[in-house]
Amino acid sequence: MASDTSETVRRCERAVVAAYRDLRALGTCDLDAFGACTTLYRIHHPDASLNEARRLVAEWIDHHVMGDGNAAAPDCRCHP
């Protein structure tokens, strides 16, 4: 069950990061793109609190878009 959950979270992470990048590329401001991605996460995880969704989305965007792509992030397999 844990591997199913972690795979679901990784798919959500990829979807959120892709949506954020696409929105920003289309000219959406950072805050609006972040809000849309938080909403996207909560649609698929309705039990998540708004604070939890914001924290996760912020971590993913920071790691994959803003941050040092070589830095390790918890449970991220983007770099071996």
C-alpha positions as CSV (number, residue, x, y, z in Angstrom):
1,M,0.0,0.0,0.0
2,A,2.8,2.4,0.8
3,S,4.3,2.1,-2.7
4,D,0.9,2.8,-4.2
5,T,0.6,6.0,-2.1
6,S,4.1,7.1,-2.9
7,E,3.6,6.6,-6.6
8,T,0.3,8.6,-6.4
9,V,2.2,11.4,-4.7
10,R,4.9,11.4,-7.3
11,R,2.3,11.6,-10.1
12,C,0.7,14.5,-8.3
13,E,4.1,16.2,-7.9
14,R,4.8,15.8,-11.6
15,A,1.4,17.2,-12.5
16,V,1.7,20.2,-10.2
17,V,5.1,21.1,-11.4
18,A,4.1,20.7,-15.0
19,A,1.0,22.9,-14.4
20,Y,3.0,25.5,-12.7
21,R,5.6,25.7,-15.5
22,D,2.9,25.8,-18.1
23,L,1.0,28.6,-16.4
24,R,4.1,30.7,-15.9
25,A,5.1,30.2,-19.5
26,L,1.7,31.5,-20.5
27,G,2.3,34.6,-18.5
28,T,0.3,33.8,-15.3
29,C,1.8,35.6,-12.3
30,D,3.6,33.5,-9.7
31,L,0.9,33.8,-7.0
32,D,-1.9,32.9,-9.3
33,A,0.0,29.9,-10.7
34,F,0.8,28.8,-7.1
35,G,-2.9,29.1,-6.2
36,A,-4.0,27.2,-9.2
37,C,-1.6,24.4,-8.4
38,T,-2.7,24.3,-4.8
39,T,-6.3,23.9,-6.0
40,L,-5.2,21.2,-8.4
41,Y,-3.6,19.3,-5.5
42,R,-6.6,19.7,-3.3
43,I,-9.0,18.4,-6.0
44,H,-7.1,15.2,-6.1
45,H,-6.5,15.1,-2.3
46,P,-9.7,16.6,-0.7
47,D,-8.7,15.4,2.7
48,A,-5.5,17.6,2.6
49,S,-5.7,20.9,4.5
50,L,-5.1,24.1,2.7
51,N,-1.9,24.6,4.7
52,E,-0.7,21.1,3.9
53,A,-1.4,21.6,0.2
54,R,0.4,24.9,0.1
55,R,3.4,23.5,1.9
56,L,3.7,20.5,-0.5
57,V,3.2,22.6,-3.6
58,A,5.7,25.2,-2.4
59,E,8.3,22.5,-1.7
60,W,7.8,20.9,-5.2
61,I,8.0,24.2,-7.0
62,D,11.0,25.3,-5.0
63,H,12.8,22.1,-5.7
64,H,11.9,21.5,-9.4
65,V,11.5,25.1,-10.7
66,M,13.1,27.7,-8.4
67,G,15.7,25.8,-6.4
68,D,18.9,24.0,-7.1
69,G,17.9,21.0,-9.2
70,N,21.0,19.1,-7.8
71,A,19.9,19.4,-4.2
72,A,18.2,16.5,-2.6
73,A,14.5,16.9,-1.8
74,P,12.7,14.4,0.5
75,D,11.5,11.4,-1.4
76,C,12.4,12.9,-4.8
77,R,13.8,10.6,-7.4
78,C,14.6,13.2,-10.0
79,H,18.3,12.8,-9.5
80,P,19.9,9.5,-8.6
